[in-house]
Amino acid sequence: MDILIHNTGWIEAICGPMFSGKSEELIRRLRRATIARKRIQVFKPAIDTRYSASEIVTHNDNRMTCDPVPSATAILKCLDWRVQAVGIDECNFFGTELVEIATQLADSGKQVIVAGLDTDYLGRPFPPMPDLLAIAESITKTLAVCMKCGNPAKHTQRLVESNDLIFVGAAEAYEARCRRCFEPGIPSQEVLDFGKHPSKQKLGRD
């Protein structure tokens, strides 16, 4: 009797702060899938044009061609359903609808690898990553190096004046911080005027 074996899909989630190697790990796994002769397709949010409009680019300038899409639902519209492995970078820009999309892809038999921030600039869980972690078969938590003390960093510190949840930036706008050095929101010392020499600043009364 012939046994029909269905392809089994799964979700791999890579999370952590900025500068912790999430995109690097995503690219590494996708290249391994290519070595295994899997057909792959990679997506990222179109809003992310920091280094390239049509590539995933790590902070170490490691690159992989991808399809920029404006929303999570657009992934299904642009997907070549012959692919066996799907990579999705910066998933925190896609919102909660990505959870359903990733589930649908995995249920159809595809290896789905998602990468993104797990906390926002206030230190809160950053959707959709918490829900993706709950449904993923595999979870990898990456850590960066704290720019203040050198300890393992789990937070992304925003350095610019903005209360927007989504603010696209790189080293000029963010840095990695450990639990002790992290200041939710914008650190007070970053908005001070350090351009003035201390001897020229007015201290106390005239």
C-alpha positions as CSV (number, residue, x, y, z in Angstrom):
1,M,0.0,0.0,0.0
2,D,1.4,3.4,-0.9
3,I,1.9,5.8,1.9
4,L,1.2,9.5,1.1
5,I,3.6,11.7,3.0
6,H,2.6,15.4,3.3
7,N,5.2,18.1,3.5
8,T,5.3,19.5,7.1
9,G,5.8,23.2,7.5
10,W,7.0,25.0,10.6
11,I,7.9,28.5,12.0
12,E,11.3,29.6,13.2
13,A,11.3,32.8,15.2
14,I,14.5,34.9,15.7
15,C,14.1,37.8,18.1
16,G,16.1,40.3,20.1
17,P,17.2,43.9,20.2
18,M,18.7,45.9,17.4
19,F,22.4,45.1,16.6
20,S,22.1,41.6,18.0
21,G,22.5,39.7,14.7
22,K,18.9,38.8,13.9
23,S,19.1,39.6,10.2
24,E,22.5,37.9,10.1
25,E,21.0,34.7,11.5
26,L,18.0,34.9,9.1
27,I,20.3,35.2,6.1
28,R,22.5,32.3,7.4
29,R,19.4,30.0,7.6
30,L,18.1,31.0,4.2
31,R,21.5,30.3,2.7
32,R,21.5,26.9,4.3
33,A,18.1,26.2,2.8
34,T,19.5,27.2,-0.6
35,I,22.4,24.7,-0.1
36,A,19.8,22.1,0.7
37,R,18.3,22.9,-2.8
38,K,15.2,24.5,-1.4
39,R,13.5,27.2,-3.4
40,I,13.4,30.3,-1.2
41,Q,11.7,33.7,-1.2
42,V,12.5,36.6,1.2
43,F,10.4,39.6,2.3
44,K,10.9,42.8,4.2
45,P,8.7,45.8,4.9
46,A,8.8,48.4,2.1
47,I,9.2,51.1,4.8
48,D,12.7,49.9,5.6
49,T,15.0,51.6,3.1
50,R,17.8,52.3,5.5
51,Y,20.5,50.5,3.5
52,S,18.7,49.2,0.4
53,A,15.2,49.2,-1.0
54,S,15.4,45.6,-2.4
55,E,17.8,43.8,-0.1
56,I,18.0,42.6,3.5
57,V,21.2,44.3,4.8
58,T,22.8,43.5,8.1
59,H,24.7,46.1,10.1
60,N,27.8,44.3,9.0
61,D,26.8,44.9,5.3
62,N,25.8,41.2,4.7
63,R,23.2,41.3,1.9
64,M,20.4,39.2,0.4
65,T,18.0,40.1,-2.3
66,C,14.4,40.3,-1.1
67,D,10.9,41.5,-2.1
68,P,9.8,44.7,-0.3
69,V,6.1,44.6,0.5
70,P,3.8,47.3,2.1
71,S,1.9,44.9,4.4
72,A,1.8,41.3,5.6
73,T,-1.1,40.5,3.4
74,A,0.9,41.5,0.4
75,I,3.3,38.6,1.1
76,L,0.6,36.2,0.0
77,K,0.0,38.2,-3.2
78,C,3.7,38.3,-4.1
79,L,4.5,34.7,-3.0
80,D,5.6,32.1,-5.5
81,W,3.8,29.1,-4.0
82,R,6.5,26.8,-5.4
83,V,9.0,28.1,-2.8
84,Q,9.7,25.8,0.2
85,A,11.3,28.3,2.6
86,V,10.1,31.8,3.3
87,G,12.1,34.5,5.1
88,I,10.5,37.6,6.7
89,D,12.7,40.3,8.2
90,E,11.8,43.2,10.4
91,C,8.5,41.5,11.3
92,N,7.7,44.2,13.9
93,F,6.9,46.6,11.0
94,F,4.1,44.3,9.7
95,G,1.7,44.2,12.7
96,T,-0.4,41.5,14.1
97,E,-1.8,40.3,10.8
98,L,1.6,38.7,10.1
99,V,0.7,36.0,12.7
100,E,-2.1,34.6,10.5
101,I,0.0,34.9,7.3
102,A,2.9,33.0,8.9
103,T,0.5,30.3,10.2
104,Q,-1.0,29.9,6.7
105,L,2.4,29.5,5.1
106,A,3.5,26.9,7.7
107,D,0.2,25.0,7.3
108,S,0.8,24.9,3.6
109,G,4.1,23.0,4.2
110,K,6.6,25.8,4.1
111,Q,9.6,26.5,6.4
112,V,8.9,30.0,7.6
113,I,11.7,32.0,9.3
114,V,10.7,35.3,10.9
115,A,13.1,37.9,12.5
116,G,12.3,41.0,14.4
117,L,12.3,43.0,17.6
118,D,10.6,41.5,20.7
119,T,10.4,44.7,22.7
120,D,9.8,48.3,21.7
121,Y,11.6,51.5,22.7
122,L,9.6,51.6,26.0
123,G,10.6,48.0,26.8
124,R,7.1,46.6,26.1
125,P,6.4,43.4,24.1
126,F,6.4,44.5,20.5
127,P,3.7,42.9,18.4
128,P,3.5,40.6,16.5
129,M,6.6,38.9,17.9
130,P,5.0,37.7,21.2
131,D,2.3,35.9,19.3
132,L,4.8,34.5,16.7
133,L,6.9,33.1,19.6
134,A,3.8,31.4,21.0
135,I,3.1,29.5,17.7
136,A,6.7,28.9,16.5
137,E,8.3,25.5,16.6
138,S,11.7,27.0,17.1
139,I,12.8,30.2,19.0
140,T,16.2,31.9,19.0
141,K,16.8,34.9,21.3
142,T,19.8,37.0,20.2
143,L,21.6,39.4,22.5
144,A,23.6,42.5,21.6
145,V,26.4,44.3,23.5
146,C,25.4,47.2,25.8
147,M,26.8,50.4,24.5
148,K,27.1,51.8,28.0
149,C,28.7,49.0,30.0
150,G,29.5,46.1,27.7
151,N,27.1,43.6,29.3
152,P,24.7,41.5,27.3
153,A,22.0,43.8,25.9
154,K,18.3,42.8,25.5
155,H,16.8,46.3,24.9
156,T,16.8,48.8,22.0
157,Q,17.4,52.3,23.3
158,R,15.9,55.1,21.2
159,L,18.2,58.2,21.1
160,V,16.0,60.6,19.1
161,E,12.9,62.7,20.0
162,S,9.9,60.7,18.8
163,N,6.9,59.2,20.4
164,D,6.0,57.1,17.4
165,L,6.0,53.4,17.9
166,I,7.4,52.8,14.4
167,F,10.5,55.0,13.8
168,V,12.9,53.6,11.2
169,G,16.5,54.3,12.0
170,A,19.9,52.7,12.6
171,A,22.9,53.6,14.7
172,E,22.1,57.3,14.6
173,A,18.8,56.7,16.3
174,Y,19.2,53.6,18.4
175,E,21.7,51.6,20.4
176,A,21.7,48.4,22.4
177,R,21.3,48.6,26.2
178,C,21.4,46.0,29.0
179,R,18.6,45.7,31.6
180,R,20.5,48.1,34.0
181,C,21.4,50.8,31.5
182,F,18.1,50.8,29.6
183,E,16.0,54.0,30.0
184,P,12.4,53.4,28.6
185,G,11.6,56.1,26.0
186,I,14.4,58.6,25.3
187,P,17.3,59.0,27.8
188,S,17.5,62.4,29.3
189,Q,21.2,62.8,28.8
190,E,20.7,62.4,25.0
191,V,18.6,65.5,24.7
192,L,21.1,67.8,26.6
193,D,23.3,70.2,24.7
194,F,26.7,68.6,24.9
195,G,28.1,71.0,22.2
196,K,28.9,73.6,24.8
197,H,32.1,73.4,26.8
198,P,31.4,73.0,30.5
199,S,33.3,76.2,31.3
200,K,31.0,78.2,29.0
201,Q,27.7,76.9,30.5
202,K,26.1,78.9,33.2
203,L,26.2,77.1,36.5
204,G,24.2,78.4,39.5
205,R,23.4,82.1,39.8
206,D,25.1,84.9,37.7
